[in-house]
Amino acid sequence: MKPALALGTAQFGLAYGATNTHGQVSPDTVAALLNAVKGTVAYLDTAPAYGTAESILGATLSPDHTFKIITKIPAGINSMSVAATLEKSLESLRVSQVYGLLLHDTAGLLGADGDALWHALELAQTSGLVKKIGVSVYDAETALRLLRRYPIKLVQLPCSVLDQRALTSGALHAMVQQGVEVHARSIFLQGTLLLENAAALPPQLRPHQQIFDRYIEKRGAAQLSPLSACVDFIKAQSALAAAVIGLTNLQEWQDLKQQWSTATSKRDWTPFAETGNTAALDPRTWPQPVKVAA
Ligand SMILES: NC(=O)c1ccc[n+]([C@@H]2O[C@H](COP(=O)([O-])OP(=O)(O)OC[C@H]3O[C@@H](n4cnc5c(N)ncnc54)[C@H](OP(=O)(O)O)[C@@H]3O)[C@@H](O)[C@H]2O)c1
């Protein structure tokens, strides 16, 4: 079974993304994108940390839309403030319930306030405001560690043809075995995996040029286009419930939709994985240009 598609919305509320030269997506383009993906994209991934994204969705989505919305509790929010934070998100989104609520930062859950924080999420679920509760992580091991403490049912983590850590470590399989719904994001590594050559890498990624050179060489040898390498890989990951994609214009959606509908690859993708310097795959380690991290 192939993963479903989820549309990421950081680009709707912020000038977010390593290769993003367009800045924040305009409200008209957001409306056009939401209309175009209707019926093909199942989820919308958002967060209060994405600037005005939640209120733009609230203002743009028709009351009878059928998207499953996932939002997040920002970093640094303690158990006492979860209910008020969620209420503000529901107001901005103009909905009475969301499909998923994720902790955007898991440090709180690993700390002294952890049990109270998890209990606050469970309260939101038992009061019918949220269907599934969970975490957004930067590595699968953190999710597995938390799963040993809390009955997490939804996890978002980075995964791409270059970043196969969640697969090769067995963590993804272990989570799915425990009934966790796992969503992958950064399937284009913020757009960098779609570059034709590493010379086009944004300045903050130049120190990692070798990694991208190696990857682009393998991709070329396999006669894969930048888009097909990323899309065919993630579509082949049947353990994933969904793939979160970031888009900044309609043309990107049309290209992606075309590739997604035709991708049938039975390829062994492990040779494309970066296994040496995996720290380079984590955007938190990238020197930040003057853009807000998602
Ligand atoms: N901690 C967290 O929870 C967290 C962290 C990061 C992201 N996210 C979520 O994941 C979503 C996606 O963000 P991401 O960082 O993971 O991005 P991504 O999906 O890996 O890359 C998105 C970028 O890829 C480029 N792109 C997409 N389709 C394209 C096409 N057909 N042709 C050419 N370029 C294309 C666009 O770049 P250009 O701007 O160059 O057009 C777009 O901004 C975010 O919106 C957010 O919802 C969550």
The ligand as a Tripos MOL2 file, in Angstrom:
@<TRIPOS>MOLECULE
LIG
   48    52     1     0     0
SMALL
NO_CHARGES

@<TRIPOS>ATOM
      1 N1          9.6600   19.7890   12.7880 N.am      1 LIG1
      2 C1          8.6200   19.6950   11.9720 C.2       1 LIG1
      3 O1          7.5490   19.3070   12.3670 O.2       1 LIG1
      4 C2          8.7910   20.0660   10.5030 C.ar      1 LIG1
      5 C3         10.0490   20.4120   10.0000 C.ar      1 LIG1
      6 C4         10.1400   20.6990    8.6180 C.ar      1 LIG1
      7 C5          9.0000   20.6360    7.7990 C.ar      1 LIG1
      8 N2          7.8090   20.2870    8.3440 N.ar      1 LIG1
      9 C6          6.6070   20.1800    7.4790 C.3       1 LIG1
     10 O2          6.9930   19.6130    6.2440 O.3       1 LIG1
     11 C7          6.5760   20.4540    5.1640 C.3       1 LIG1
     12 C8          7.5050   20.3470    4.0290 C.3       1 LIG1
     13 O3          8.6850   20.9940    4.3590 O.3       1 LIG1
     14 P1         10.0510   20.2950    4.0730 P.3       1 LIG1
     15 O4         11.1140   21.0000    4.6970 O.co2     1 LIG1
     16 O5          9.8700   18.9140    4.4860 O.co2     1 LIG1
     17 O6         10.1630   20.4470    2.5190 O.3       1 LIG1
     18 P2         10.2640   19.4020    1.3270 P.3       1 LIG1
     19 O7          8.9220   18.8440    1.0720 O.co2     1 LIG1
     20 O8         11.3840   18.4780    1.5440 O.co2     1 LIG1
     21 O9         10.6750   20.4340    0.1710 O.3       1 LIG1
     22 C9          9.7640   21.4180   -0.1590 C.3       1 LIG1
     23 C10        10.3970   22.2740   -1.2470 C.3       1 LIG1
     24 O10        10.6620   21.4600   -2.3870 O.3       1 LIG1
     25 C11        10.5150   22.2320   -3.5850 C.3       1 LIG1
     26 N3          9.6000   21.5430   -4.4740 N.ar      1 LIG1
     27 C12         8.5000   20.8520   -4.1560 C.ar      1 LIG1
     28 N4          7.9260   20.3110   -5.2530 N.ar      1 LIG1
     29 C13         8.7150   20.6520   -6.3000 C.ar      1 LIG1
     30 C14         8.6760   20.3710   -7.7030 C.ar      1 LIG1
     31 N5          7.6940   19.6470   -8.2370 N.pl3     1 LIG1
     32 N6          9.6620   20.8650   -8.4750 N.ar      1 LIG1
     33 C15        10.6570   21.6170   -7.9200 C.ar      1 LIG1
     34 N7         10.7570   21.9420   -6.5990 N.ar      1 LIG1
     35 C16         9.7900   21.4600   -5.8060 C.ar      1 LIG1
     36 C17         9.9640   23.5760   -3.1700 C.3       1 LIG1
     37 O11        11.0920   24.3920   -3.1120 O.3       1 LIG1
     38 P3         11.1520   25.8480   -3.7100 P.3       1 LIG1
     39 O12        10.8150   26.6790   -2.5390 O.co2     1 LIG1
     40 O13        12.5700   25.9430   -4.1640 O.co2     1 LIG1
     41 O14        10.1610   25.9850   -4.7910 O.co2     1 LIG1
     42 C18         9.4340   23.3390   -1.7610 C.3       1 LIG1
     43 O15         9.4980   24.4660   -0.9340 O.3       1 LIG1
     44 C19         6.4890   21.8410    5.7820 C.3       1 LIG1
     45 O16         5.6070   22.6830    5.0530 O.3       1 LIG1
     46 C20         5.9600   21.5170    7.1610 C.3       1 LIG1
     47 O17         4.5500   21.3350    7.0810 O.3       1 LIG1
     48 C21         7.6740   20.0030    9.6720 C.ar      1 LIG1
@<TRIPOS>BOND
     1     1     2 1
     2     2     3 2
     3     2     4 1
     4     4     5 ar
     5     4    48 ar
     6     5     6 ar
     7     6     7 ar
     8     7     8 ar
     9     8     9 1
    10     8    48 ar
    11     9    10 1
    12     9    46 1
    13    10    11 1
    14    11    12 1
    15    11    44 1
    16    12    13 1
    17    13    14 1
    18    14    15 2
    19    14    16 1
    20    14    17 1
    21    17    18 1
    22    18    19 2
    23    18    20 1
    24    18    21 1
    25    21    22 1
    26    22    23 1
    27    23    24 1
    28    23    42 1
    29    24    25 1
    30    25    26 1
    31    25    36 1
    32    26    27 ar
    33    26    35 ar
    34    27    28 ar
    35    28    29 ar
    36    29    30 ar
    37    29    35 ar
    38    30    31 1
    39    30    32 ar
    40    32    33 ar
    41    33    34 ar
    42    34    35 ar
    43    36    37 1
    44    36    42 1
    45    37    38 1
    46    38    39 2
    47    38    40 1
    48    38    41 1
    49    42    43 1
    50    44    45 1
    51    44    46 1
    52    46    47 1
@<TRIPOS>SUBSTRUCTURE
     1 LIG1         1 GROUP 0 **** ****
